[in-house]
Structures are given as C-alpha cells and as structure tokens.
Amino acid sequence: MIAVPNYISPEEYLSIERQSEIRHEYRRGLVYAMAGGTDNHDRIALNLLTLINLHLGDSDCRFHSGNVKVNYQEEFYYYPDAFVTCDPRDRDDRYVKRHPKFIAEVLSPSTQAFDLGTKFEDYCKLSSLEEYVLVSQDTQQVECRRRTADNTWETVVYNAGESVVLQSLGLEFDIAELYRGLDG
C-alpha cells in the first residue's frame, strides 16, 4: 500500500472520497489508494457474502461488501471485504459504519502483512467487534480471531476439509463453500 505523502483531515478525505472514481483508505492523516484484486479474491468475497446474506435473511443485521467504509473516530476509514453490523446507529449513514460485529478480509500478497497486523490492531479499537476473519487466497485456510469476555483475542484456524464456525453470526459452513468456483 502506497500513501499519498501529505496529511489530510478526515473531513477532507471524506469530501475527496465521495467524488473519486478510485477507492482510498484513510489512516491517521494518510490516504492509500486501493489496488484492484484478483478474480479469485473477488470470488471468495462473493461466496462469503452469499453465505452471510442467506444466513441473515430478514434479520435486523446488515452485511456489506468492500464498497462501504468502517470508521473509528478520526483514526481510520477502511473498506473491509465483508462486514456485518446489527447496530441501528449504523443505518444513519449510507457510506460509513461505526459498529460492526464481524469483519472479514480476503488476504492478498500486497496487503496480507497489513491485514494481519496494523489493520487488526486498528479494528480492535471498535468495541462492537466480536470477530475478525482472514481468508487465504492461496490455500483453503480461514483464521478467525474472536474477542473473549475479558477483551483479549483468541484465534482458531480452519483448514481444508473442515467446517468454519463464525461465532458472532451463528453461522457454520464447509470451508470448501468459500473456495467454490475458483480458477487455478
């Protein structure tokens, strides 16, 4: 990820972002252009969103794809690959959500280190977040990081042939369903 090398305020970022044809993420005054993903990245995200959509049905929870931002105070605005919010306060703004309970990222070589480290640390600041899920593109592997009652995080890794449990959503599925329809 390459940042535009001068500080801008969150207000400037939001103004620019609403007019831009290219999506950008924002972290502490720096703006990062988002690179395009692979077809497999897109397919995995679509498969995950489909599973979540069918599971949530007509509930009060809403799921979102990589086109809606998650925000924490003035620190960051990110576009997760998938997230769910059940908080009615998140219905007030069509562009930004602040109370997700579930966030998922499909790992890419260019963003994997950031998603596993700094982005996770940032997302931990969201008191509503119960589960952070990282999905590998290269192998059938899903890492679920879950907030515990004492506000620490535990990690469970699922591999090929196993069922994935998304505790925050009450959803269980075969890991192969995430990887259905991939090329190469």
C-alpha positions as CSV (number, residue, x, y, z in Angstrom):
1,M,0.0,0.0,0.0
2,I,1.3,3.4,-1.0
3,A,0.2,6.5,0.8
4,V,-0.3,10.0,-0.6
5,P,2.6,11.7,1.3
6,N,0.9,14.7,2.9
7,Y,-1.5,14.9,5.9
8,I,-5.2,15.5,5.2
9,S,-8.0,15.7,7.7
10,P,-10.8,13.2,7.9
11,E,-13.2,15.8,6.5
12,E,-11.0,16.4,3.5
13,Y,-10.7,12.7,3.0
14,L,-14.5,12.1,3.0
15,S,-15.0,15.0,0.7
16,I,-12.4,13.7,-1.8
17,E,-13.6,10.1,-1.5
18,R,-17.2,10.9,-2.4
19,Q,-16.1,12.4,-5.7
20,S,-13.3,9.9,-6.5
21,E,-13.7,7.1,-9.0
22,I,-10.9,5.2,-7.2
23,R,-11.4,4.0,-3.6
24,H,-9.0,5.1,-0.9
25,E,-8.5,4.0,2.7
26,Y,-7.5,6.6,5.3
27,R,-5.3,6.0,8.4
28,R,-4.2,8.8,10.7
29,G,-4.0,11.5,8.0
30,L,-2.6,9.4,5.2
31,V,-4.6,8.3,2.2
32,Y,-3.9,5.0,0.5
33,A,-5.2,4.1,-3.0
34,M,-6.7,0.6,-3.1
35,A,-5.3,-1.7,-5.7
36,G,-7.5,-4.0,-7.8
37,G,-7.9,-7.6,-6.6
38,T,-7.7,-10.9,-8.4
39,D,-10.7,-12.8,-9.8
40,N,-10.1,-15.4,-7.0
41,H,-10.2,-12.7,-4.4
42,D,-13.4,-11.4,-5.8
43,R,-15.0,-14.9,-5.9
44,I,-14.0,-15.8,-2.3
45,A,-15.5,-12.5,-1.1
46,L,-18.7,-13.1,-3.2
47,N,-19.0,-16.6,-1.8
48,L,-18.6,-15.3,1.8
49,L,-21.1,-12.6,1.2
50,T,-23.6,-15.0,-0.3
51,L,-23.3,-17.4,2.7
52,I,-23.8,-14.4,5.1
53,N,-26.7,-13.0,3.1
54,L,-28.6,-16.3,3.1
55,H,-27.9,-16.8,6.8
56,L,-29.0,-13.4,7.9
57,G,-32.2,-13.4,5.9
58,D,-34.7,-10.8,7.2
59,S,-32.9,-10.2,10.5
60,D,-32.1,-6.7,11.7
61,C,-28.4,-7.2,10.9
62,R,-26.9,-5.8,7.7
63,F,-24.0,-7.1,5.7
64,H,-21.8,-5.0,3.5
65,S,-19.2,-5.7,0.8
66,G,-16.0,-3.7,0.1
67,N,-17.9,-0.7,-1.0
68,V,-18.9,0.7,2.4
69,K,-16.4,2.1,4.9
70,V,-15.8,1.1,8.5
71,N,-14.6,4.0,10.7
72,Y,-13.2,4.6,14.2
73,Q,-13.1,8.2,15.4
74,E,-10.7,10.2,13.3
75,E,-8.1,7.4,13.1
76,F,-9.2,5.3,10.1
77,Y,-11.7,4.6,7.3
78,Y,-11.3,1.1,5.8
79,Y,-13.2,-0.8,3.2
80,P,-13.3,-4.4,4.5
81,D,-14.1,-7.2,2.0
82,A,-17.2,-8.1,4.1
83,F,-18.7,-7.0,7.4
84,V,-21.9,-7.2,9.4
85,T,-23.4,-4.7,11.7
86,C,-26.6,-5.2,13.8
87,D,-26.4,-1.8,15.5
88,P,-29.3,0.6,14.5
89,R,-27.0,3.6,14.7
90,D,-25.3,2.2,11.5
91,R,-28.4,2.9,9.5
92,D,-28.0,6.7,9.7
93,D,-25.1,7.0,7.3
94,R,-25.1,5.2,3.9
95,Y,-21.3,5.5,3.4
96,V,-19.8,4.9,6.8
97,K,-20.5,2.3,9.5
98,R,-19.0,2.5,13.0
99,H,-20.4,-0.5,14.9
100,P,-19.6,-3.7,13.1
101,K,-19.7,-7.0,15.0
102,F,-18.0,-9.1,12.2
103,I,-15.3,-8.1,9.7
104,A,-13.6,-10.3,7.1
105,E,-10.6,-9.6,4.8
106,V,-9.6,-11.9,1.9
107,L,-5.8,-11.8,2.1
108,S,-3.7,-10.6,-0.9
109,P,0.0,-10.6,-1.2
110,S,0.2,-6.8,-1.2
111,T,-2.0,-6.3,1.9
112,Q,-1.5,-9.5,3.9
113,A,1.0,-8.2,6.4
114,F,-1.1,-5.0,7.0
115,D,-4.4,-7.0,7.4
116,L,-2.7,-9.4,9.9
117,G,-1.1,-6.7,11.9
118,T,-1.8,-3.0,11.9
119,K,-5.3,-3.2,10.4
120,F,-6.2,-5.8,13.1
121,E,-4.8,-3.6,15.8
122,D,-7.0,-0.7,14.5
123,Y,-10.1,-2.8,14.2
124,C,-9.6,-3.9,17.9
125,K,-10.5,-0.4,18.9
126,L,-14.1,-1.0,17.7
127,S,-15.7,-2.1,20.9
128,S,-18.6,-3.7,18.9
129,L,-16.2,-6.0,17.0
130,E,-16.6,-9.6,18.1
131,E,-14.9,-11.5,15.3
132,Y,-12.2,-10.7,12.7
133,V,-11.8,-13.3,9.9
134,L,-8.9,-13.6,7.5
135,V,-9.4,-15.8,4.4
136,S,-6.4,-17.1,2.4
137,Q,-6.5,-17.0,-1.4
138,D,-3.6,-19.4,-1.8
139,T,-4.9,-22.3,0.3
140,Q,-8.1,-23.4,2.0
141,Q,-7.5,-21.7,5.3
142,V,-9.6,-19.3,7.4
143,E,-8.3,-17.7,10.5
144,C,-11.0,-16.5,13.0
145,R,-9.9,-14.0,15.7
146,R,-12.6,-13.7,18.4
147,R,-12.9,-11.3,21.2
148,T,-13.2,-13.0,24.6
149,A,-15.2,-11.9,27.7
150,D,-12.0,-10.4,29.2
151,N,-11.4,-8.3,26.0
152,T,-8.5,-10.4,24.8
153,W,-8.5,-12.3,21.4
154,E,-8.3,-16.0,20.7
155,T,-7.6,-17.4,17.3
156,V,-9.0,-20.5,15.6
157,V,-7.7,-21.7,12.2
158,Y,-9.8,-23.8,9.9
159,N,-8.2,-25.8,7.0
160,A,-9.3,-27.8,4.0
161,G,-12.0,-30.4,4.9
162,E,-13.2,-28.6,8.0
163,S,-16.3,-26.7,8.8
164,V,-15.8,-23.0,9.6
165,V,-17.7,-21.5,12.5
166,L,-18.4,-17.8,12.5
167,Q,-19.5,-17.5,16.2
168,S,-20.5,-13.8,16.0
169,L,-23.0,-14.6,13.3
170,G,-24.1,-18.1,14.4
171,L,-23.1,-19.4,11.0
172,E,-21.3,-22.7,10.2
173,F,-20.4,-23.9,6.7
174,D,-17.9,-26.2,4.9
175,I,-14.7,-24.4,4.1
176,A,-15.0,-25.7,0.5
177,E,-18.0,-23.4,0.0
178,L,-15.7,-20.4,0.3
179,Y,-13.5,-21.7,-2.5
180,R,-16.2,-22.9,-4.9
181,G,-15.7,-21.7,-8.5
182,L,-12.0,-20.6,-8.2
183,D,-9.7,-20.7,-11.1
184,G,-6.2,-22.2,-10.8
